[in-house]
Amino acid sequence: MAVKIVPFSLSEPADAGEPLLAIPGGIGLYQRGVALDLTATEGQGFAASVRFQRCFVRLGANGDSFIATLIPGVQESQGFDLELTWDSKRGVIFNSGSALELTIPLRAVAPFVKLDALHLALSPRLEAASSIGIELSADATASLLGVIEATVQRLGVTARLYLSGAPPANAVPVGPFGATIDFKPPTGAGLALNLAGLLSGGGFLSIDNEKGQYSGILSVNLIAFSVTAIAIINTRPAFSLFAVITADFTPAGIDIGFGFTINAIGGLLGLHRGADLKALSDAVRSNAIASLMFPRDPLANATRILSDLQQMFPPVQNQFLVGPMIQMGWGKPAGMIAMSLGVIIEVPDLKIAILGILKVLVPPLDEALLRIQVNFVGSIDFAQTFIRFDASLFDSRLLYYSLEGDMAARLRWGHDANFAVSIGGFSPKFVPAADLDIPSMRRIAINLLPTKDNPRLRMESYYAVTSNTLQHGARVEIYAAAMGFGIQGYLGYDLLAQLSPLHFEASFGGAIAVLAGGEEIMSLGLDLALSGPSPWHVKGQVKFKLLFVKITVGIDETFGSPDAPSVPDVDVAAEFRRQIADTRNWTATTPGQSELLVQLKPKLPIAAGEILAHPSSTLEFSERAIPLKVTIQRFGAAKPSGPSRFEVTGMTAGDDLAVAPVQSEFAPAQFFELSNDAKVSAPAFQAFDSGLRADPVALVRFGKPVRRDFGYEDGVIDSAAQEFAHRSSVLSHAVDTLQALDLLAGSSAGRSDLFRARSATLPTGTEVRLAPVGYRVVDVATMKPAVAAAGLDSHVAAQQALQRIVAESPALAGRLTVVPEHELV
């Protein structure tokens, strides 16, 4: 048995830290917290640990003028933890959670060379053979008459000091210990060139030996023309390559007429690389997309650009990328509008992304009165049956008023279809479906004062549409403070409307407060919620505060009829007949050339309301108005006045045709009475039968099928004289069943009923079929099926089965639910 005392803090000093080991002048080892652990274990004794949290090393000149010329200010290392443990059996144990690294900016300047920074890193290994790794390296810049400038990062030496155990054979003695010393190659190198402004540019190369990653940027400017190349190569754990090449023609551009110019062109290539669509969406909001779309000053921002591209296009084996890019402008000479656009195609798992940056400057100056920048990315993922689009305002303003906000659109088709479109976010009472992958969004907002903090006058709004809701809201906020006094307030509303059946919830709120010393001394507030229309319900409260006196008045009223407004019943049967008569619901797909037995006459005239069909066409009827083979309970907001179940039983063309059902996506809430819980748990769209497809075999007359075995022979005949001698080498080959299926496909024999009936029963060996999703009615407590019947093919059918069970046994109300069949064991 072990008894542990929960760790507690002995001290929590300020961010400046408290010294553990320091000398006058502030140089030394500091900590920002101390924690103690006490543990008592039966049979093993006691253990106590002291953990110094967020330790760091502080280094400065300590009054020395020479060191002050080398080290600007006071420098602090990265944070780390130090832990000392006393165990009653093992004694004292020292633990360190991470390596210690110190970077010291320098001002050291020698002829042609400048030291920019010094790096010191310690990495202890507390194992059976304890050792400490030491890195001493520097960042340096060399310059020749201002024409050529070269930079290296972390060039120096590394050493490992072995404190216990046997050191390696190549170790050298250092006192009582052994040590290995090695040259440390630079992790990065850069080169810049400037020849009187005519030719300038340079390159940057980053090397990470541990990750096996090499990345670099090369940029060359020749008068008004520049070329930039960016590349990232990974060699571990597998090879991958990502490269971007661009040519920039600004400021002149290439004139293409009507005031439009081509400012830049380029493209990207990825081998064993994939496009992370979520990372691209995040890049739109953070403006990291600018690292891809013709980045400005690539050498100065090389580290950030390479990091952004690595996140957006990570290594993915057997995936390949290609994408052209272009930047166009309008409004010469300075350019009022600039559009950077790129198309990224990923194969073989097909994804297509369109991304870009739109900039508008009116007038086209640095201090433009109107400055708009919209970053956007749209993508189609065919494997996930998912379309997404994101856009964000970045660094935008009207006069002195800043603008911000996000936009998102999502569409998922196929199974579990759903969609949502939002400008500025969603209602606080609405949570978008997780599979739509919509991140937190900024409201569309304008700050009506030059400052965003004090004083502040801000207006924001949002609008959203989903499969069954409309959402809208707005808010205005004010704040100002001076000399210890201030005023703050807001006024806003949120509306969430459900389309079918009609229902809405609206909340209104406002408050105004007077502040003194950051505390409210007087305030007035209103919170009100209104829902309806069947019935109308209003609930809220009014609050008033004056110094220490608070008064609250509540409101809670219900009025109006609880019944929904009556809507005239609809003759759904008449609507169904209109759908059958509508030629837009009928299609005739012509087969491939190998299956054509006749040719249609060119320009064959057809009358209105007729469909032209080849004798071998696949005939299909599919309507999107009414789900078939289910009993509908509503038709939009109305109820059926007559028949409520519809079905297309067959097709004839002289004789009955062989048919198969066709399915389409329908919104269940438009056709079935669902409880609030069911509306939340049910899919937004479900597949129901919507028509029939006729097999074209029934339209073509074939002769009587005759069974024959067939094969082929091969042999070698060198000459007519040797023909007889080689007849014995002729080989006969029989064609097996699978080969026959391939050879006969598309032929008249292969399209006969007899052939298809027989081949349908033969195993293919490679075919994988996904079983349709079924649903079961189960007990909430045990998750066991409530009835012995097999699974139902739709969520609506299972809900209707649940309603029948509860109608027969009212005691089961609230104890049953519907779940997908695959969730049951």
Protein Blocks (a to p, Z undefined) as FASTA:
>chain_A
ZZddddddfbdcdfkopafbdcehiiacddfbdcddddddehiapadddddehiacddde
kopaklmmmmgcjaddddddddddddfklopadddfbdcddddddfbdcehiacfbdcdd
ddddddfbdcddddddddddddeehlaccddehiaddddddfbdjddfkbccehjbccdd
dddddfbdcddddeehlagcdddddddfknopacddddddehjaccdddddddfbfbdcd
dddddddfbfnbpaebjhiacfbgcddddehiacdfklmmmmmmnommmmmnopahkllm
mmmmmmmmmmmmccdehiacddddddddehifkopadcddddddddfbdcdddddddddd
dddbfklfbdcdddddddddfklopaddddddehiaehjacceddddddddehjhiacdd
dehiacfkbccdfklopacdddddddfbfbfkbgcddddddddddfkbccdddddddddd
eehiacdddddddddddfbdcdddddddddddddeehiafbdcddddddddjbdcddddd
ddddehjaccdddddddedjfbdcddddddfklmmmmmmmpmklpccddddfklpcbdcd
ehiacdehiacddfkbccddddfkbcghiacfbehjbccfbdfbdcdfbdcehiacdddd
ddddddfklmpccdfklmmmpcfbdcddfbdcddfklmpccdddddddddddddddfbfk
lmmmmmmmpccddddfklmmmmmgopaklmpmklmmmmmmpcehlaccddddddddddfk
lopafbfbdcdfbfklmmmmmmmmmmmmmmlgopaccddfklpZZ
